[in-house]
């Protein structure tokens, strides 16, 4: 009897402990970013295929993100805007017809016209003086040798590539007159080998259209104690690629930050947004800034391109470009938070990265903004990894990097949403201003002493008169230096 009663009580105690453990783990999971959740978001978005702004897949991506925000209990909505020249690809097929039959993967240059052509392949290592001989051929040419003159000739079509690289997706400022498609460097090498043995006949079909279509921003609001807001953003559109690193990874980070912070009440309001049209020219973020020009936005932080990379690959901020640079003081504060969490971090130069992101739309509007990304110098041809290529798929994603950046993001947003930014900025500018005060004051005093000595020995002034002038000049210099530190 005693044992039975004791055993029943023990079971109850164990069940209570298990319940407490479950509740604790559930609450803790809500407070910490999840690598698996973040990866699942990337998996879904890349599974849609290319998410070029204005296409059906981009709209599905925006709807998915909106539903995720809503599931966190936040006010959520979609904002639409117009892409004047969206590009819808219905079919893109390249086939070798002779001397063998094989299909090759190709990616049309955005805004290439629709056409179905069959013709003899001509490999062009150097564009000949007599270009007319290429008019009835499909030209294979390395990208660095492709000229506008050749495009405007025009041949039947152009296949282009870069050595040792996958097929790339790109957009030309002026649409080409003939279909231009990218193939991989490996496929180009195989075609060149075939041409060395025999004539090669290929067929190309591009069915696509350029038209005016709607694109979308997915937006959610986490109300704070004040209406002043911090904007946390990424872009959900892609080129004609899976777009895993660029920028399903950033979307996943933003969603995880939103999920973790959704139950918190912060001093400032936090607006979470994912933009369409970034690849067309930052259209989504530019539209957001215009529509929210009356909102009090204290700062914006962009997450774009968080893929696989070495431990020292974390970058915050972009330097040396008045047009595209991030806000220096915001870079510094975000970098310090990352360093306090144990990460190595630095900013990067524009010419090293070769691109920029949606932070530019905010900076142009006078809103402090920074960009968080993860580079991979070991990748070979782009420090941001396989962006804008067909290799930008799930294999380019590291779950741990997603979780790490989301964890940094959570702390950054908590800080930005709770800190007195004006007081912080004044405090961190003080050493610089104090140094300026010291240099100006000491310099002025030394100069005044020199002038007074000159007046005493060369002009015959009395020491009293010289000391009076010295005091007057030095005092004026100190007052000016003090005004400098206040300003």
Secondary structure, DSSP 8 states (H G I E B T S, - for coil): -HHHHHHHHHHHHHHHHHHHHHHHHHHHHHHS--HHHHHHHHHHHHHT----TTSHHHHHHHHHHHHHHHHTT-EEEEEEEEEEEEEEEEEEEEEEEESS-EEE--EE-BT---EEEEEEEEEESS--S-GGGGTTEEEEEEGGG--HHHHTS--SEEEEE-TT---B--B-SS--SS-EEE--HHHHHHHHHHHHHS--EEEEEEEEEEEEEEEEEEEEEE--SEEEEEEEEEE---SSS--IIIIIHHHHHHHHHHHHHTT---SEEEEEEEES-HHHHSHHHHHHHHHTTTS-EEEEEEEEEE-S--GGGEEEEEES-TTT---HHHHHHHHHHHHHTT---EEEEHHHH----THHHHHHTT--EEEEEE--GGGSS-TT-STTBTT-SGGG--HHHHHHHHHHHHHHHHHHHHS-HHHHHHHHHHHHHHHHHHHHHHHHHHHHHHHHHHHHHHS---HHHHHHHHHHHHHHHHHHHHHHHH-
